[in-house]
Amino acid sequence: MSWMLCWMWGTKAEALGYENMLQCVRSMVVFLSRKTQAFLLVAVFFASGVFVVHAQAAKDPFVSELWYLNAIHNPTETSSGKESIVAVLDAGFDMTHEDLADQYWVNAGEIANDHKDNDHNGYEDDARGWDFIDNDSNPSPDISDPRADDTIVSHGTLLSGIIAAQANNGKGIVGIASQTKIMPLRILDSKGKGTTAQVRDAITYAVKNGADVINLSLISTKPDDSLQQVIGWAADQGVVIVAAVGNSNLDLDRDPTFPACFDTRIGKNSVIGVAALDKNGKKAAFSNSGSNCVDISAPGVNIFGAVFHDDTNFLYSTSYGSPFEGTSIAAPMVSAAAARLRSVFPLLTPSQIRLSLMLSADPISGVTPEERRALGAGSLNIERALQTAAVFAGSVSGGTTHNVNQHPSGSLIVAQGKGTEPIVKRVNGNGKELASFFAYDKKFRGGVRVAAGDVNGDGTEEIITAAGAGGGPQVRVFDLAGKPMTQFFAFNVSDRYGIFVSAGDVNRDGIDEILVTQDQGGNGQVRIFTMRGEMIGSFYPFGRTELPVFVTVGNFDDDADAEIASSLGGSDKKHRIKIFDANGRYVRDFAALTFLKTGLRVSTVRLRDQKQDQLLVSADSGSAPWVAIFDALGNLKTSSPVLPQNFLGGIQAVAGDVNANGVIEVYTAPVLNGGPQVRAFDDSFKVVGGFFAYDKMGRSGLSLATWNP
């Protein structure tokens, strides 16, 4: 048994282009005998600032030090999938490190050290990356400079180990994506200095040489237009860009850092910005944050990892060290997750990978809504990200199989409100269950809102779901059997107001679009999306308001174009129904059911022998349960209460020929505090049927949807 005693101390390293990272002299490491290939596991114990080290044999001996693997739910890798490449742009790399030597990318088109540019890419002998500081093919750091910062010297090696340290080799640690190859690109010197021109050149090199992911654990407080353009170009080429957000505890919405905040200038989300969390899953004290720049968060404190080593230099005589901290360390965890997704699902776009990571993130608990929003979608969860990515990988290409002979399934979509399991059912007009599925995690109790529409152009409707208040703004699309097809965030990932969804062919392309609005507390905006989450339009029908907004699509006049009708719910007292064209331009408005005490909900109905759609208007919660049909000029066709008038939980009403008998039925259900009873009426509000969609003792209310092409 051998042992050693070492005093550890910490100091902040201030370096241009790098986060402020807690530096620590390497905490007891693996001593590797070059001759015998024997090794010693170092177990570390802390007492009054002193580390006592004992040695014992083990396999991948330091895995137990990697607490973050459990925090990010990192599943064991399998051998399936293509080999992904992560380009790490940093301050240098230990090219002979025992856990990384075999993990670096090899340029198959180049012959090492023959002084030729064999693959004609403009870089001679770049067999294993490039040094953009010294302009040569050796991306190792320069430790001969007496001003070198040993933390910065090790930084690239540390990040590479987090991503791809070799697994099951009996040495050191294991990477999150150990089947990934690291493309080592040195763009900062050993003092942490570099230029944006060098970063641009390295990004261009990475893209042209096959990188799947680019990790940028570096920041600048000043934007660079040329770098912004290169990053936008790289994302357009299908490369996932991940960037740390910095370590100065800044509000990035006020004081942006780059490249993480380039999205605000590019106008679309091209960079996955990463903030750091502590071991309790809260924002690390040093981490910058901000809803405009942070997409997701990951562990960034007390990190043990691989460091640069040199047997001839005592300062670098060890191969592993701890503790390190910084958003620069959180970023490669997300890069590794992106690499795993790209490996298993190689056809995913950068946007789909970003959404898979964000949609699957664990929510940050015990913080205010503002603090949660500033940390992006939440904490990285790789296991669930792989499941979410599978949905994107199996989704149908929108519009390619459009069938002009559209046929509805003859069914209602129903879901329960707050306090219940998120089970969505498809039933026929008599309440017989045709399919059921969980729209969200089984533990979610915020309620589910539903819509139906042919959003992929195959001639049959899809089921669209949205989460109620307390849930994130996740829109999910399922086929009629409940198989997930795609999903996206309709608003800021941290919003918890709840959202409403509807569907209709807004742009006359034969495919329904998805319209999304926010519940109480939102901003009053209507957003229009394709099934894949591409926002193609938006407007504010009532200006900026925190009241819930409801919309429906129909052809309410004599032309062939669709219109969008909208209403305000909640405490609205004006009772206006406003109609807009497909571009959000005002057409007309009228008052409806003005005797009600609260606002209105609106949907579309096509009556018998009518060429134009009509408006089905119902009372929102807080008013007596009235439902009415108006034409687009505001003329009342018919109206009636559909429940006892002392019921104030609000009514949702939808209409369609669900029974396929050539007759339109109006289906109603309570929104809040009512039983799960669906009632069916004819177009004069005469009762023609009804059923309980769930346990009749429930009092959570329902959401309804049906499709009428």
N, C-alpha and C positions, 0 to 999 in steps of 0.2 A: 504494500500500500504506500503510495507516494502522496505528498501533500505540499501545499504552498500557501503563503499568507500574502495578501495584497490589500492595500488601502485604496478605496475608490473615492473619487471626488467628481463633482459635476460643475460645468461652466457653460454658459451660453456662448455659442459660436455665431458671431455676426459676420455674414459673408454675402457679398453682392450676388443676387440671383438665387440665393438659397433661403429656405426657411431658417428661423432661429432654432437650432436643434440642440437639445440637451446632450452635451458631450460627456462621455465617461470612458475612462481607461478600461480596456477590455476586461470584462468580469470573467475570470477563470475560464479557460478554453480547452479545446482538444489539442494535445501535443502529439504531433504525428511523427513517427520515426520513419524517415525516408528509406532507410535500409531494410527494415523488417516489415514495414507496412502495418505494424501494430499501432493501436491507439488506446487512449485513456479517456474515459468519460469523466467529465468534471462536474461534480455535484456542488452547488453553491449554497452556502448558508450565511445569513446576514446577522451580525451582532455588533451594535454600536459602531457602525460604519466599517467594520472589518469583515472581509470575506475569507472564510476558511474553506479550502478546496480539498475534497477527497476524490479518489479515482476508482472507477469500477467499469468493467466491460459492459457494453450495451449495443443495440442496433439502432441506427439513427438516434444517437444518445440524447440529443437536446430537444427532441420533439415535445417533451413535457413542459419545456419552457415557453412553447408557442401558444400561449393562452388565447391568442386571437383566432386560432383555427376554430375553436368552438363558438366564439362570439359571432363569427361570420357564417356559421353552419356549413363548413367546408366538407363536402362528402369525399370519400375515397375515390380516387381516379380509377378509371378503367382504361384498357388499352385501345378502346374504340375511338374513332374520330381521326381527322387529319391533324397533322402537326402544325400548331400555330406558332407564329413568330411575334414576339413583343420587342419593339425597338425601344431601348432605354437610353434617353439622352441625358448624360450626366457628366460627372467629373473624373471618370476613369474607372477601370475594372480590373480586378484580380483575375487575369486570364489563366492562371494555373491553380486556382483555388480548388481544394479537394472535392467540394460539393458543387462546383460550377464548371470546371474545366471541360466537361463533356456536354454542358448545357448551352454553350454558346453556339449561335448560328454559324453555319459554314456556307460560304459562297461557292456553290458547286461549279460555277463558271470560271473560277480563278485558281491559278496555281500559285501557292504561297512562295514568296521570296525568289521568284525568277525575274524580278524587276520588269515585268510586263503587265500591261492591262489586258489580260486574256479575254475578259468578257466585254471589253470596250465600253465600260460604263463611266469612264473618266477617272477611275481610281485604281492606281497601280498596286497590285498585291493585296487588295482588300479581301483576303480570304476569310477574315473573321472580324468584320466591322471596320471602323475608321476613326481616326483622331483628327477632329476638325480644329483643334488647337495647334498641334504641331504639324498638321497636314501630312500624316503618315499612316501606315496600316497597323500601328500598335496603339490600341485605345487604353493602355495602362496609364495610371496617374504618374505624375512626376514627383517622386518623394525626395529627390535631391535638393529641391528648393528649400532653403532653411525657413522660409515663411509659410511652407505648406501647413495646412490645417489637417490634422490626422482624421478628424471626423469627416471632412469633405473628401479626403483621399479615399475613405472607405465607403462613401455614400453610394456610388454606383454599384459596388459589390453587395452592399446591404440590400438595396432595392432588387437587384437581380436574384438574390437568395430568397427574398420574400416571394417572388414570383415563381421561380423555377429551380430552386435547390433540388438536387437529385434525391429521389426517394429510395429507400431500402438498400442503401449502399453501405450501411454500417458507420456512417460518418455524419456528424453534426446534426443538421436540421433537415426539413423537407419543405419544398415549395408548395404554394397553393395550387399551382398548375405545373407540376414537375415534368409533364410531357411536353411543355412549351420550350422553345428555343429563344434565347436572348440575343438580339442584335445589338452589340455594344457600340455606342456612338458617343465619343467624348466631345463635349461642347463647352465645358468649363474647365479652367485650370485648377491647380491644387489649392488655390486661395478662393475658389468659387467664382471667378470672374470669367465672363465670356461676352459675346455680342449676339444681337438678334440675327445678324447675318449668318453667323455660324449655326444658330438654331434653324434658320430657314433652310440652309444647305443640308443639314442633317435630316430634317423632315422630308425634304425632296428625295434624298438618298434612300431613306427608309421606305417611302412609298414605291419608288422605282425598283427596289430590290425585294419586294414581296412581304413587307411587314403587314401583319393583321391588326396590330394595336401599337400605338405610340404612347409611351409614358413620359409626361413632362412634369417632373417634380422640381419645378423652378418657377419663379415669379418675377414680374416687373411691375412697378407701379405706373409705368407709362405705356400706352398702347403704341404699337408699331404697325402701320398700315400694311406694309409688305409681309410681315409675319402673319397678320390676320388673313391676308389673301392666301398665303400658302396653307395655313391651317384649314381654311374653308375648302381649298382645292383638295387637300388630303382626304377630308371627310367625304367629298364628292367622289373620290376614287374608291370608296368603300372601306377606308381605314378608320378604326375606332380611335379617337383622341381622348386621352385621360389626363387631367391636370390637377395638381395640388392647388389649393386656394390661398395658402399662406398662413403664417403663424404670429400675427400681430394683434389678434383679438379685434380685428376691424369689422365694421359693418360694411360689407362689400356693395350693398345697394347705395351707399354714400361714397365709399372710397374703394373703387374697384381695383382688382389686381388682374394681371394678364399672364398667361393666356386663358385662364379659367373664365374670365369675364368677357371674352371676345364675342360670346353669343349675343350680348346686348348690342354689339356693333354689327355683327354679321346679319342679324335678323332672324336667325334660326338656331336651333340647338345643335351645334357642331362639336362642342367640347363637353365632356363629362367632368364637371367640377366636383372635387372631393374635399370634404371637411373631415376633421379628426374628432374621434370620440375617446373618452377615457374608459377605464375598466368597468365603470358602472353604466356604460351606454349613454352617457351625457356628453355634451360638447366639452372637448378638452379646453382648459382655461385659455390656452394660447391660440386656439384655432380661429381663423377668420370665418365669417358666416354671412349669408345673405341670400334671399330667395331668387335674385336675378342670376346668380353665378353658381350656387351649390346645387348639384343634382342628387347627390347621395353622400352618405357619411360612412366612415370605416374606422376601426381602431387605430390609434396613433400615439399611444403612450406605453412606456415600459416594454419596448419591443426588443427581443433577443434575436440576433441574426448573424449572418456571415459578414466578415470584415476583410479588408485588404491585409495580406500577410507577406512578409519578406523575412526569410530565415536569417538573413545577414544584418537585419536592423532590429534592435531590441524593441523599439517602439511599435513595430509591426510584426512581432514574433508570434502572435496568436492568430487564429483563424476565425474566431467567433467573439462576439461581445454584446454588452448590454449595460444600461438600458438606453434606448434611443427613443426619441419622440419627434412628432411633427406631422403636418399634413402631407409632407413629402413621403412619409412612410405609409400613410393611409392610401395614397393614390395607387401605388403598385398592387395593393390588395384588390382594388377595383380593376386594374389592368389585367391581373391574373384571372379574375372572374370573367372579364370580357374574352380573354383568350380561351378559356374553357368553353364558353358558349360558342365561339367561332369554330373551335375544334369539333364539337359535337354537331353543330348546325352551321356548316360552312357557307350556306347561302343567305344567312341572315344579314340584313343591312345594318350599318352602324346605328340607325335610328331604332331598329327593332331590338338590337342588343342593348342600347341605352334604356329603352322602355322595359325590356325584360328585367334589367337590374332594378329599375325604379319601381315597377309594379310589384315586385316581389320583396321589397325592402321591409324590414321590421320597423314599425312606428316607434318614434322616440317618445317615451312615456315620462310623465312627471314634469312636463314643461308647459309653458304657455303656448297658445296657438302661434304667436309671433315667433317664439323661439323654435318651435317645431318647423315652421315654414322656412326659417333661415338655414335649416340643416338638410334641405332637400327632401327626397322621398322617405328618408329614414336610414336605418342601419343595414348595411350589406348582408344579404342572405343568399349565398350561392346555391344552396340546395334548392330553394324555391325558385331562384332565377332560372335554373336548368329546366324546371317544370314549366315555367312561364314561357321560356324560349321555345319549348316544344309546341306550344300553341301557335306561335308565329310561324314556326317551320311547317306546320300542317295546314296553315290557312289557305283559302282559295284566292286566286288572283281576281281582283275585282273587275267585272265587266267583260271578261273574256268568254263567258258562256251565256251571255244574255239570250233569253228566250222570249220572243214577243208574245207567245201564247201563255201569258202568266196565269197561274192558277193558285188561289189561296188554299190553305190547308183545311179550312173550315174549322177553326178552333179559336179559343180564347187563351190568352196568356195571363196568368194570375200570380201575384206575389203578395206576401204579407208585410205589414208595417213594423214599426219599431218594437223591439222586445222579443222577436221571434227568430227562429232559424231562417237563414236566407235561402229557403227552398222555393224555386220557381216551378209552376205547374203549367202544362198545356192541357186544356180540357175541351171537350166538345160543348155544344150549346146546352146540353143537359147536365153538365158537370162531370161527365165520365172522364177520368184521368187517362190521357194519352201518353204523357211523358212527364218526368219530374227530375230536377237536378239542383245541386247547390250552385248558386251564382257566385258566392264569395266564400271565404273561410267559414267553416261551420260555427266558429265561435262568434262571428259578427252578429250583432243584434240591432243594427241601426235601421233595418228595414230595406226592402228592395223596390225600386221603381222599374217599370217595364215598358217596352214599346215593341212594335213589330214592323218589318219592312223588308223588301227585297234589296238588301244592301250590297249583294255581290252579283246581281244580274243573272241569276240562274233560273228565274221564273217562279221561285218559291220563297216565301218569307223567311227571314231569320229573326231570332229573338234577341232583343237588345236590352241590357240591364244597366241600372245605375244604382249607386248606394245612397241611402237616406242620410239624414243628419247624423254626424259623428263618423261617417265613412269618408274615405278619400274620393276624389273626383274621377273614379275609374269607370269607364264605359267598357262593357264586355259584350261580345257578339257570340251567339251560339246558334247551331243549327236546330232543327225542330226536334231532334232527339236529345238535345242538351249537350252536344259535343262542342267544346270551346273552339272558336275560329280565330278571333283576334281580340285585342283590347288596347286601350290607350287612355292617357290622362286628358281630360277635357279642359281642366283649369289647373291652377297651381297645385303641385302634387301634395302640398301640406294642407290645403283647404279641407275643412271638415263641415261645411255648411250643408252638404247633401246636394244632389243634382237631380234634374228631371230630363227625360229623353223623349223624343218623338222622331218620326221618320217620314220622309216624303221625297219625291223626285223634284228637287228644287230647280235643277238646271236642264231638265228635259233631255237627259242622256239615257233614259230608260232604266236607270239605277237609282234607288232611293238613297238619299243622304241622311245623316244622323244629326238632329238638332239638339243642342244641350243648353240648358239654363240652370241657374243656381237657385237654391232654396233660400229661406230667410237668412239675411246677413251677407248675401253675395253682392254683386255689383250691377245686376240688371242686364247683363250682356247675353245676347243669343249668339252661339257659335255653331257653325255648320261644318261637318266633317264627312270625309269619306270613311268607309268601314275600317281603313287602315290607320285612321287618326290624322290624316292630312286635313288641316283646317283650310277650307276654301272660301269662307266668308264669315262675317260677324257684324252685328249692329246692336244698338240699344233702343228697343221699341219705346221705352218709357224714360229714356235718359238713365243716368246712374241712380240706382235705387237699391235699397237693401230688402225690399219686398220680393217674395217669390214671383218669378215670371213663368208663364205657361205659353207654349206655342203649338200651332198645328199647321199643316201644309194642305192646300187644296186649290182647286180651280174655281175661284169665286166670281169670275166675270166671263165675258164672251170670248176672250182670246184664248190661245192655246197654252199660255204660260201659267205656271203655278204662282200662287201667292202664299204669304205667310201671315196667319192671323195670330194675335197675341192678347194676353190678358194679364192683369195683376191680381195676385192672391193676397193672403194675409189681411192686414188692416186697411186695405185700399177702400176708399169711400166713393170714388168717382165712377167705378163700374164701366170703364171704357173698354170696348173691343177695338183694337187697332189692326188694320190690314196694310201690309207692305208688299212690294214686289220682291222677286227673288234676290235682288241686290240690296234689300233693306231700305228702299226708298218708300216713303209714306204714300199710301193710296187714299185711304179714308178711315173714319172711325165712327162709332156710335155707342150709345149707352144701353146697357142691358141689365134687367133685373135690379133696377135701382132701389127697390125696397129692401134689399138684403143689407145686413149690417157689416158684412166683410166682403172681400174680393171674390173673383170669379176664376173658374177653370174653363178651358176651351178645347174642343176637339172638332173633328170633321165628320159630316154625315152626308151621304148622297141619297136623297129621297127618290121614291119611285117616279119615273117619267120626268126626272129633272136632269137638265144638261149641266147645271152648275152645282157645285158643292154648297152645302149649308153649314151653319155653325151650331154645334151642340155645346151649350153653355150650362155650367153647373156651379152650385155654390161651393166656395171654399169653406174650410173649417171656421166655425164661429157664427154661421148663418143657418137658417132653416133649410132643409134639404130639397131645394127646388132645382129642376132641370128644365131647359127650354131649347127650342130650335128657332134660330133666326136666319134670314137670308143675309147676304153680304151688305145690303143697304140698311140693315137694322130693323127690318120688318119682322115682327114676331109671328111665327107659324103656329106654335103650340107650346104649352108649358104645364108643369104639374109638380107638386112635391112627390118624391118617390119613397119617402119614409115618414113616420110620424113627425110632425113639425116641431116637436120639442127636441129632436135630434139635431145636434149642432156640430157634429164631427166632420162635416164636409162630404161632398159626393164627387166621385170620379165617374164620368159617363163616356162610353165608347159605342160606336155603332158599326154594324156590318151584317152581311148575310152569312152568319156563322153556320146556320143550319142548311145552307145551300138549297133553299126552297124558293129562291127568287124574291124573298121578302126581307127588307132590312129590319133588324132588331136593334133596340137600344138596350145596352147592358149597363147597369149601375152597381156601385158598391160604396160603402162608407170608407172614408179616408182615414179617420182617426176614431178611436174609442168605440168602434162598432164591431159587430160580429162579422165573420167572413162570408156574409150572404151576398150572392150575386143575384140581382133581379133582372128579368128580361121584360121589355115592353115593346109594343108596336110603335109606329111613328106618331101615334096620337096619345101615347103614354098609357095605353091599356095594358095591364099585366098579362103576359103570355107565358111566363115560366119563372123559374128561379131554382137556386141550389146553394148549398154551403160548400165552398171550395176547400176549407180546412175544418179543423175541429170547431164545432158550432159554439163552444164555450169561449173561444178566443175573442179578444177585444182589441186587436191591433190594427184593424182596418185592412184594406186591400189596395193593390194597384192593378189596373186592368189594361189590356191591349188587344187589338185585333188588326188584321190587315185587309185593306180593300184596294186592290190595284185599279 
